[in-house]
Amino acid sequence: MADGTVVTFMPLEAIWPGAKCDDSRTLPWSSKLSYTQFRRGDILVPKITPTFEAGRTIIADIPSTCGLASTEVHVVRANDETDPRFLQYSFQSQPFLDEGAHSLQGVGNLRRITPRFVQEYKVLDVSRDVQTIISKYLDRETGEIEETISRLDDLASVLRHRDAVVRTGMVCGLLGGHSNAPLDAHSPTSGIPDHWERTKFGYDFFESTERNGDDPPGPLLSISEYRGVELNTRTDGQQASLDVSKYRVVRPGQLAANMMWLNHGGLGVSSLTGYISPDYKAFWISKRFEPRYVHHLFRSSRYIDYFAAIATGVRPNAQRVTKTVLDATPVPLPPLNEQIRIADELDAATAKTDAMLAKVAELKELLIERRTALITDVVTGRKEVV
């Protein structure tokens, strides 16, 4: 293939659960690139946790004849006697995932399955005709499950959008007929009620420099774009081997922020004592603000959009807002009693939304488990299909 030929590019984030992918990205072909080369119809098996453990194996049904993929995938090519869909389902089965999890090599969240594990993994020894029957059955049955999962995802999106509209309207005083002034998309204080004051972030939010030292005051915390500051439950003990003395301490009532994820809601007021990445920041909040109001304010769609506009960086998922720019951010300052009222109403409203989202997530998890169990029963011969 001539250098410069445009081909499909498959980074790891483009390989999705449910045998789906985003094949719209492209790169100019070059044999000198360090990416993994593959052909249309090859099977891409993620090698790194947690992507591998999520069963995100796909058949590369790409527009171009050849493609380039992340180096964090193994490429498997079915021979003439093998239906590639059967192999794909085998690589999504629970035995493959369990055995692979036990054979991972490396430390922390950088463990990988080896080429040898994939090569030596034993699959059901049946003819290609039987493999095709199995694959068609699983295509049909898992397709129905995926449709239901997709509807649940749509419902979750609707709930989050509704929550965002209500949150923004309340924290900015746009509900209840407060103001009919034209809105300025470049100012987050545009259209707020006339009797509200205005301030800037740097006047009322003060960076905390407290670090863990030799005695962390609490557990490791993370900042979720959906829930704000919460316990980090995804480390699987990897922090035990790391020096966390320089990690930043977060106290209840402080605003914690991932400065490279503000445009995705990567901030929130903590109700916990613990520590976060040294690359994050924590801020004390002045007494002019009710912390719960601050939590809802900066997680509103108006501020997420504003942070996206002022962030800088080359990569779309790594847009940083600098401390200097953040300090200059305009902030509405309602009377304290109004802040408390708004926070009370939003706490109640978001609690209902969170409960519905939790139920949706539970149903989705059950469907994913059902899908994996079905695939496992069929590709291991426990369940016969017709």
C-alpha positions as CSV (number, residue, x, y, z in Angstrom):
1,M,0.0,0.0,0.0
2,A,1.4,3.4,-1.0
3,D,2.4,5.8,1.8
4,G,-0.2,8.5,2.3
5,T,-3.2,6.2,1.4
6,V,-6.0,7.1,3.8
7,V,-7.1,4.1,6.0
8,T,-9.3,3.5,9.0
9,F,-7.7,4.3,12.4
10,M,-8.9,2.4,15.4
11,P,-7.6,3.8,18.8
12,L,-8.6,1.8,21.9
13,E,-11.4,4.2,22.7
14,A,-13.0,3.5,19.3
15,I,-13.5,-0.2,20.3
16,W,-16.8,-0.3,22.2
17,P,-18.6,-2.9,24.3
18,G,-21.2,-5.1,22.5
19,A,-18.9,-5.7,19.5
20,K,-19.4,-2.2,18.3
21,C,-16.9,0.4,17.1
22,D,-16.3,3.8,15.7
23,D,-14.7,3.3,12.3
24,S,-15.0,6.9,11.1
25,R,-11.4,7.9,12.1
26,T,-8.7,7.8,9.5
27,L,-4.9,8.2,9.2
28,P,-2.5,8.3,6.2
29,W,-0.9,4.9,5.8
30,S,2.8,4.5,6.5
31,S,4.7,1.3,7.3
32,K,6.9,3.5,9.5
33,L,4.1,4.2,12.0
34,S,4.2,2.3,15.2
35,Y,0.5,1.4,15.1
36,T,-0.8,-2.2,14.7
37,Q,-1.6,-3.1,11.2
38,F,-4.7,-5.2,10.3
39,R,-7.0,-6.1,7.5
40,R,-10.7,-5.7,7.0
41,G,-12.4,-8.8,8.7
42,D,-9.6,-9.3,11.3
43,I,-10.6,-9.7,14.9
44,L,-9.2,-7.0,17.3
45,V,-8.8,-8.2,20.9
46,P,-7.9,-5.5,23.4
47,K,-4.9,-6.6,25.5
48,I,-4.9,-4.1,28.3
49,T,-7.1,-3.8,31.4
50,P,-9.8,-2.8,31.9
51,T,-10.7,-2.8,28.2
52,F,-10.0,-6.5,27.9
53,E,-12.0,-7.4,31.0
54,A,-15.0,-5.6,29.5
55,G,-15.0,-8.0,26.5
56,R,-14.5,-5.3,23.9
57,T,-13.5,-7.6,21.1
58,I,-14.7,-6.6,17.6
59,I,-14.5,-7.8,14.0
60,A,-12.9,-5.0,12.0
61,D,-15.6,-4.5,9.3
62,I,-13.9,-1.3,8.2
63,P,-14.4,0.8,5.0
64,S,-10.7,0.5,3.9
65,T,-9.0,-2.7,2.9
66,C,-6.4,-2.3,5.6
67,G,-6.2,-0.2,8.8
68,L,-4.1,0.9,11.7
69,A,-5.0,0.3,15.3
70,S,-3.8,0.9,18.8
71,T,-0.8,-1.1,19.8
72,E,-2.9,-2.3,22.8
73,V,-4.8,-4.8,20.6
74,H,-4.0,-8.3,19.4
75,V,-5.0,-9.1,15.8
76,V,-6.5,-12.5,15.2
77,R,-7.2,-13.7,11.6
78,A,-9.6,-16.6,11.1
79,N,-8.5,-19.3,8.6
80,D,-10.8,-20.6,5.9
81,E,-12.3,-23.3,8.1
82,T,-13.3,-20.8,10.8
83,D,-16.2,-18.3,11.0
84,P,-14.7,-15.1,12.4
85,R,-17.9,-14.3,14.2
86,F,-17.6,-17.6,16.2
87,L,-14.1,-16.5,17.3
88,Q,-15.4,-13.1,18.2
89,Y,-18.0,-14.6,20.4
90,S,-15.5,-17.0,21.9
91,F,-13.3,-14.1,22.9
92,Q,-16.3,-12.4,24.6
93,S,-17.2,-15.5,26.6
94,Q,-16.7,-15.6,30.4
95,P,-14.1,-18.4,30.3
96,F,-11.9,-16.4,27.9
97,L,-12.2,-13.3,30.1
98,D,-11.6,-15.2,33.3
99,E,-8.6,-17.1,32.1
100,G,-7.2,-14.0,30.5
101,A,-7.7,-12.0,33.8
102,H,-5.6,-14.7,35.6
103,S,-2.8,-14.6,33.0
104,L,-2.4,-10.8,32.8
105,Q,1.1,-9.6,33.1
106,G,2.3,-6.2,34.4
107,V,1.3,-4.0,37.4
108,G,-1.6,-1.8,38.3
109,N,-3.9,-0.8,35.5
110,L,-1.3,-1.5,32.8
111,R,-1.5,-5.3,32.9
112,R,-1.9,-7.1,29.5
113,I,-2.8,-10.4,28.1
114,T,0.0,-12.0,26.0
115,P,0.0,-13.2,22.4
116,R,0.7,-16.7,23.7
117,F,-2.5,-16.7,25.8
118,V,-4.6,-15.8,22.8
119,Q,-2.8,-18.3,20.6
120,E,-3.2,-21.2,23.1
121,Y,-6.8,-20.5,24.1
122,K,-8.9,-23.5,23.3
123,V,-12.2,-23.0,21.5
124,L,-15.1,-25.4,20.8
125,D,-14.0,-27.9,18.1
126,V,-16.9,-27.9,15.6
127,S,-17.2,-27.5,11.9
128,R,-17.5,-24.2,10.2
129,D,-21.2,-24.9,9.4
130,V,-21.9,-25.4,13.0
131,Q,-19.9,-22.3,13.9
132,T,-22.0,-20.3,11.4
133,I,-25.3,-21.7,13.0
134,I,-24.0,-20.7,16.4
135,S,-23.0,-17.2,15.2
136,K,-26.3,-16.6,13.5
137,Y,-28.2,-17.6,16.6
138,L,-26.0,-15.3,18.8
139,D,-26.3,-12.5,16.3
140,R,-30.1,-12.6,16.7
141,E,-30.3,-13.1,20.4
142,T,-27.5,-10.6,21.4
143,G,-28.9,-8.2,18.9
144,E,-32.2,-8.1,20.8
145,I,-30.3,-7.5,24.1
146,E,-28.2,-4.8,22.5
147,E,-31.4,-3.0,21.3
148,T,-32.7,-3.0,24.8
149,I,-29.4,-1.7,26.2
150,S,-29.5,1.0,23.5
151,R,-33.0,2.1,24.7
152,L,-31.7,2.2,28.3
153,D,-28.8,4.4,27.2
154,D,-31.2,6.7,25.4
155,L,-33.3,6.9,28.5
156,A,-30.3,7.7,30.6
157,S,-29.3,10.5,28.2
158,V,-32.8,12.0,28.4
159,L,-32.7,11.9,32.2
160,R,-29.3,13.6,32.3
161,H,-30.4,16.2,29.7
162,R,-33.5,17.0,31.7
163,D,-31.4,17.3,34.9
164,A,-29.0,19.6,33.1
165,V,-31.8,21.9,31.9
166,V,-33.4,22.2,35.3
167,R,-30.0,22.6,37.1
168,T,-28.9,25.4,34.8
169,G,-32.2,27.2,34.9
170,M,-32.2,27.2,38.7
171,V,-28.6,28.0,39.5
172,C,-28.6,30.9,37.0
173,G,-32.0,32.3,38.0
174,L,-33.5,31.7,34.6
175,L,-36.6,29.9,35.8
176,G,-39.7,31.6,37.3
177,G,-39.6,34.6,35.1
178,H,-36.7,36.3,36.8
179,S,-35.1,37.8,33.7
180,N,-36.0,38.3,30.0
181,A,-32.7,39.9,29.1
182,P,-30.9,38.6,26.0
183,L,-28.4,35.9,26.9
184,D,-24.7,36.3,26.1
185,A,-23.2,32.8,25.3
186,H,-19.8,34.0,26.3
187,S,-20.7,35.0,29.8
188,P,-22.0,32.4,32.4
189,T,-23.7,35.3,34.3
190,S,-25.8,36.4,31.4
191,G,-29.4,36.8,32.2
192,I,-29.2,36.3,36.0
193,P,-31.7,38.2,38.1
194,D,-31.0,41.9,38.6
195,H,-30.8,41.7,42.4
196,W,-28.1,39.0,42.3
197,E,-24.5,40.1,42.7
198,R,-21.6,39.1,40.5
199,T,-18.1,38.0,41.5
200,K,-15.1,36.2,40.0
201,F,-13.9,32.8,40.9
202,G,-10.6,34.0,42.3
203,Y,-12.3,36.3,44.8
204,D,-14.3,33.6,46.6
205,F,-12.4,30.3,45.9
206,F,-9.0,29.8,47.4
207,E,-6.7,27.0,46.5
208,S,-5.8,24.5,49.2
209,T,-2.1,23.4,49.2
210,E,-2.6,20.6,51.8
211,R,-0.9,17.3,50.8
212,N,-1.0,13.8,52.3
213,G,2.5,13.7,53.7
214,D,3.2,10.5,55.6
215,D,-0.4,10.1,57.0
216,P,-3.3,10.3,54.5
217,P,-6.4,11.6,56.2
218,G,-8.7,9.4,54.3
219,P,-9.2,7.1,51.2
220,L,-8.4,7.8,47.6
221,L,-11.2,9.8,45.9
222,S,-12.1,10.3,42.3
223,I,-14.2,13.0,40.5
224,S,-17.0,11.6,38.4
225,E,-18.6,13.6,35.7
226,Y,-22.0,12.2,36.8
227,R,-21.7,12.3,40.6
228,G,-18.8,14.6,41.5
229,V,-16.4,13.7,44.3
230,E,-16.8,10.0,45.4
231,L,-14.7,7.1,46.7
232,N,-12.4,5.6,44.1
233,T,-13.4,2.0,43.6
234,R,-11.5,1.2,40.4
235,T,-7.9,0.9,41.6
236,D,-8.0,-2.7,42.7
237,G,-5.3,-2.0,45.3
238,Q,-2.8,-0.5,42.9
239,Q,-2.3,2.6,45.1
240,A,-0.7,0.4,47.8
241,S,2.5,0.3,45.9
242,L,2.6,4.0,45.1
243,D,3.9,6.9,47.0
244,V,0.9,9.1,47.7
245,S,2.6,11.6,50.0
246,K,2.2,14.3,47.4
247,Y,-1.4,13.6,46.6
248,R,-3.8,16.5,47.3
249,V,-6.0,16.4,50.4
250,V,-9.7,17.2,50.0
251,R,-11.9,18.2,53.0
252,P,-15.7,18.2,53.3
253,G,-17.1,21.5,51.8
254,Q,-14.1,22.0,49.5
255,L,-14.5,22.2,45.7
256,A,-12.3,19.6,44.0
257,A,-11.5,19.9,40.3
258,N,-9.8,18.0,37.6
259,M,-8.5,20.9,35.5
260,M,-8.3,18.8,32.4
261,W,-11.9,17.6,32.6
262,L,-13.9,20.7,33.6
263,N,-15.6,20.7,30.2
264,H,-17.0,17.3,31.1
265,G,-18.2,18.1,34.6
266,G,-15.0,17.0,36.3
267,L,-15.5,18.9,39.5
268,G,-17.7,19.0,42.6
269,V,-18.0,19.9,46.2
270,S,-16.8,17.0,48.4
271,S,-18.7,15.6,51.4
272,L,-15.8,13.3,52.2
273,T,-12.3,13.6,53.6
274,G,-9.7,11.9,51.4
275,Y,-7.1,12.6,48.7
276,I,-7.0,13.1,45.0
277,S,-4.4,13.1,42.2
278,P,-1.7,15.7,42.7
279,D,-2.7,17.0,39.3
280,Y,-6.1,18.0,40.6
281,K,-6.9,21.0,42.7
282,A,-9.0,21.7,45.8
283,F,-10.5,25.0,46.8
284,W,-11.9,26.5,50.0
285,I,-15.1,28.3,49.4
286,S,-15.9,31.7,51.0
287,K,-18.7,32.1,53.4
288,R,-20.6,34.1,50.8
289,F,-21.5,30.8,49.1
290,E,-23.5,27.8,50.1
291,P,-21.3,24.9,49.1
292,R,-24.2,22.8,47.8
293,Y,-25.2,25.7,45.5
294,V,-21.6,25.9,44.3
295,H,-21.7,22.1,43.5
296,H,-24.8,22.5,41.3
297,L,-23.6,25.7,39.7
298,F,-20.3,24.6,38.3
299,R,-21.7,21.2,37.2
300,S,-24.5,23.0,35.2
301,S,-24.5,22.8,31.5
302,R,-23.8,26.5,31.3
303,Y,-20.5,26.2,33.1
304,I,-19.5,23.0,31.3
305,D,-20.0,24.8,28.0
306,Y,-18.1,27.8,29.3
307,F,-15.2,25.7,30.5
308,A,-15.1,24.0,27.0
309,A,-14.8,27.5,25.5
310,I,-11.9,28.7,27.7
311,A,-9.9,25.4,27.9
312,T,-6.8,25.0,25.8
313,G,-5.0,21.9,24.5
314,V,-4.4,19.7,21.5
315,R,-6.3,16.6,22.4
316,P,-10.1,16.8,22.7
317,N,-10.1,14.7,25.9
318,A,-7.3,16.7,27.5
319,Q,-8.5,20.3,27.4
320,R,-7.0,22.2,30.4
321,V,-8.4,25.2,32.1
322,T,-5.5,27.1,33.8
323,K,-5.7,28.5,37.3
324,T,-5.3,32.0,36.0
325,V,-8.2,31.7,33.5
326,L,-10.3,30.0,36.1
327,D,-9.7,32.8,38.6
328,A,-11.1,35.3,36.1
329,T,-14.3,33.3,35.5
330,P,-17.5,35.3,36.2
331,V,-19.7,33.7,38.9
332,P,-23.2,34.7,40.0
333,L,-23.7,35.5,43.7
334,P,-27.3,35.2,44.7
335,P,-28.4,36.1,48.3
336,L,-27.4,33.3,50.6
337,N,-31.0,32.4,51.5
338,E,-31.7,32.0,47.7
339,Q,-28.7,29.8,47.3
340,I,-29.9,27.6,50.1
341,R,-33.4,27.4,48.6
342,I,-32.0,26.5,45.2
343,A,-29.7,23.9,46.6
344,D,-32.5,22.3,48.6
345,E,-34.7,22.1,45.5
346,L,-31.9,20.7,43.3
347,D,-30.8,18.2,46.0
348,A,-34.3,16.8,45.9
349,A,-34.6,16.9,42.1
350,T,-31.2,15.3,41.4
351,A,-31.8,12.6,44.1
352,K,-34.8,11.5,42.1
353,T,-32.9,11.6,38.8
354,D,-30.0,9.7,40.4
355,A,-32.3,7.0,41.7
356,M,-33.8,6.5,38.2
357,L,-30.3,6.5,36.6
358,A,-29.2,3.9,39.2
359,K,-32.1,1.7,38.2
360,V,-31.3,2.1,34.5
361,A,-27.7,1.2,35.2
362,E,-28.7,-1.8,37.2
363,L,-31.0,-3.1,34.4
364,K,-28.2,-2.5,31.9
365,E,-25.7,-4.4,34.0
366,L,-28.2,-7.3,34.3
367,L,-28.6,-7.4,30.5
368,I,-24.8,-7.3,29.9
369,E,-24.5,-10.2,32.3
370,R,-27.3,-12.0,30.5
371,R,-25.5,-11.4,27.2
372,T,-22.2,-12.8,28.5
373,A,-23.9,-15.8,30.0
374,L,-25.7,-16.6,26.8
375,I,-22.6,-16.3,24.7
376,T,-20.7,-18.5,27.2
377,D,-23.3,-21.3,27.2
378,V,-23.5,-21.4,23.4
379,V,-19.8,-21.2,22.5
380,T,-18.8,-23.8,25.1
381,G,-21.4,-26.3,24.0
382,R,-23.5,-26.1,27.2
383,K,-26.5,-24.9,25.2
384,E,-27.5,-26.4,21.8
385,V,-28.9,-24.1,19.2
386,V,-31.1,-24.9,16.2
